[in-house]
Amino acid sequence: MLSVPDMAIIGVLALIFFGPDQLPRVAKRVGHVVRDVQNTSQAFIRELERSADEYEPPEHPQKESEEPAARSDV
């Protein structure tokens, strides 16, 4: 997570790099990209959860434990 001073430095650099005229357009475009990435990742997670809910593991027949025969040392 970025701290307040980090965000201030990034803001000043963006203002210098893009200028006051283009900065709102650039910020809007960045917002759209971030929203698209979030929507895509949420859709991916939902699909993974849906697939996991539908998955039924194959049933393996339970092996009956064979108990060793009692030794008779008579």
C-alpha positions as CSV (number, residue, x, y, z in Angstrom):
1,M,0.0,0.0,0.0
2,L,1.2,3.4,-0.8
3,S,1.6,6.0,1.9
4,V,0.4,9.6,1.6
5,P,3.9,11.0,0.8
6,D,4.4,8.3,-1.9
7,M,1.1,9.2,-3.5
8,A,2.0,12.9,-3.4
9,I,5.3,12.3,-5.1
10,I,3.5,10.2,-7.8
11,G,0.9,12.9,-8.3
12,V,3.6,15.6,-8.7
13,L,5.5,13.5,-11.1
14,A,2.3,12.8,-13.1
15,L,1.5,16.5,-13.2
16,I,5.0,17.3,-14.5
17,F,5.1,14.5,-17.0
18,F,1.5,14.8,-18.4
19,G,0.8,18.4,-17.7
20,P,-2.4,19.9,-16.3
21,D,-4.3,19.6,-19.5
22,Q,-3.9,15.9,-20.1
23,L,-3.8,14.7,-16.4
24,P,-7.6,14.4,-16.0
25,R,-7.7,12.3,-19.2
26,V,-4.9,10.1,-18.1
27,A,-6.4,9.6,-14.7
28,K,-9.8,8.7,-16.2
29,R,-8.0,6.1,-18.5
30,V,-6.1,4.7,-15.6
31,G,-9.4,4.4,-13.6
32,H,-11.0,2.5,-16.5
33,V,-8.0,0.1,-16.8
34,V,-8.0,-0.6,-13.0
35,R,-11.8,-1.3,-13.1
36,D,-11.4,-3.6,-16.1
37,V,-8.6,-5.5,-14.3
38,Q,-10.7,-5.8,-11.1
39,N,-13.8,-7.0,-13.1
40,T,-11.7,-9.6,-15.0
41,S,-10.0,-10.9,-11.8
42,Q,-13.4,-11.2,-10.0
43,A,-14.9,-13.0,-13.0
44,F,-11.9,-15.4,-13.0
45,I,-12.3,-16.1,-9.3
46,R,-16.1,-16.7,-9.7
47,E,-15.4,-19.1,-12.5
48,L,-12.8,-21.0,-10.4
49,E,-15.3,-21.2,-7.5
50,R,-18.1,-22.4,-9.8
51,S,-15.8,-25.1,-11.2
52,A,-14.7,-26.2,-7.8
53,D,-18.4,-26.4,-6.7
54,E,-19.2,-28.6,-9.7
55,Y,-16.3,-30.9,-9.3
56,E,-17.0,-34.2,-7.8
57,P,-13.9,-36.2,-7.0
58,P,-14.1,-39.8,-8.2
59,E,-15.1,-42.3,-5.6
60,H,-12.4,-44.9,-4.9
61,P,-13.6,-48.2,-3.6
62,Q,-12.6,-48.5,0.0
63,K,-10.1,-51.3,0.6
64,E,-11.2,-53.4,3.4
65,S,-8.4,-53.6,5.8
66,E,-7.2,-57.1,6.0
67,E,-6.4,-58.0,9.6
68,P,-3.6,-60.4,9.9
69,A,-4.7,-63.8,11.0
70,A,-4.1,-64.5,14.7
71,R,-1.0,-66.6,15.2
72,S,-1.5,-69.7,17.1
73,D,1.8,-70.7,18.8
74,V,0.5,-73.7,20.5
